[in-house]
Amino acid sequence: MCDLCRDSWQPWIHKQYIELARDFERHAELCECPQCGSLYEVFPEDKAPPKEITKEEGRKRFPGAL
């Protein structure tokens, strides 16, 4: 886990990640950490830290994104 991901509890953190895809129905974004490449499913209006997901999970939740 890199320094940026260690701060994933910060409310501004999703703005630091690279957005790869968006699911408008679920209000979710697939984001990638620019430092270590970890993938996250981000719900921007949620105050909880984003959940790290695997590439396989990312493919299922965001078809065509990876």
C-alpha positions in Angstrom: 0.0 0.0 0.0 1.4 3.4 -1.0 1.3 6.7 0.9 -1.6 7.9 -1.1 -3.7 4.8 -0.5 -2.8 4.9 3.2 -4.7 8.2 3.3 -7.8 6.7 1.6 -9.9 7.6 4.6 -9.5 11.3 3.7 -12.7 12.8 2.2 -10.8 14.4 -0.7 -8.9 11.2 -1.7 -11.0 10.2 -4.6 -10.0 13.4 -6.4 -6.4 12.2 -6.3 -7.2 9.0 -8.1 -7.5 8.5 -11.9 -11.1 7.9 -12.9 -11.3 5.0 -15.3 -15.1 4.5 -15.6 -18.3 5.6 -14.2 -21.6 3.8 -13.5 -24.3 6.4 -13.4 -27.0 3.9 -12.2 -25.0 2.9 -9.1 -23.3 6.3 -8.6 -20.0 4.6 -8.6 -16.6 5.3 -10.1 -13.8 2.9 -10.9 -10.6 4.7 -9.9 -6.9 3.8 -10.0 -4.2 5.1 -7.7 -1.6 7.0 -9.8 1.2 5.9 -7.5 0.7 2.1 -7.1 -2.0 1.2 -9.5 -4.5 -0.1 -6.9 -8.1 -0.1 -8.1 -11.0 1.3 -6.1 -14.7 1.4 -6.3 -15.6 5.0 -5.2 -19.0 6.4 -4.3 -18.2 10.1 -4.3 -21.2 11.1 -2.1 -20.2 8.4 0.5 -18.0 9.5 3.4 -16.6 6.0 3.9 -13.2 5.2 2.5 -13.2 3.7 -1.0 -13.1 -0.1 -1.2 -10.1 -1.6 -3.0 -11.1 -4.1 -5.6 -9.3 -6.6 -7.8 -9.1 -6.3 -11.6 -11.6 -9.1 -12.0 -14.1 -7.3 -9.7 -13.5 -4.1 -11.7 -14.2 -6.0 -15.0 -17.5 -7.3 -13.6 -18.7 -4.0 -12.1 -17.5 -1.8 -14.9 -17.7 -3.8 -18.1 -15.3 -2.6 -20.8 -13.3 -0.4 -18.5 -10.3 -2.7 -18.1 
